[in-house]
Amino acid sequence: MTFAEQVADVCGNLNQYESRLYIKIGKAVRRGSLLIQADIGQHWTPNGPSRPGEAPAVDTGRLKASIIANPTEMAPDSISASVSTNVPYAIALEFGSEKSGARPFMVPSLGRTRADITSDIQSAAREAAQ
């Protein structure tokens, strides 16, 4: 095999690795968003009402039911996912308002799941290299 053929072979292997990595990381990021969604669903203040600093209590269940893991966005230079709600009062609960203190439910979930998500993404990168 000539040097040029060896270089071409290495480049081909790198392109295959990049494709595998992109797909595996994308799947891991999606799993992370689903993990956050599930975690949020499990952490509500029981037997409300909640106090500032606690997760909100479930009243009607509208907010809890509205939490969704959005599809993973895969651009050529980035991979991202998000978890959201379309309930208008969610921002006031998460960050507080003039009338009431914060009752965070989304940001704490990221803290609780960060290590698992990081580990999953690292495992996906290792698998892509094999």
Buried (B, 14 or more C-beta within 10 A) or exposed (E): EEEEEEEEEEEEEEEEEEEBBBBBBBBBBBBBBBBBBBBBEEBBBEEEEBEEEBBBBBEEEEBBEEBBBEEBEBEEEEBEBEBBBEBEEBEBBBEBEEEEBBBBBBEBBBEBBEEBBEEBBEEBBEEBEE
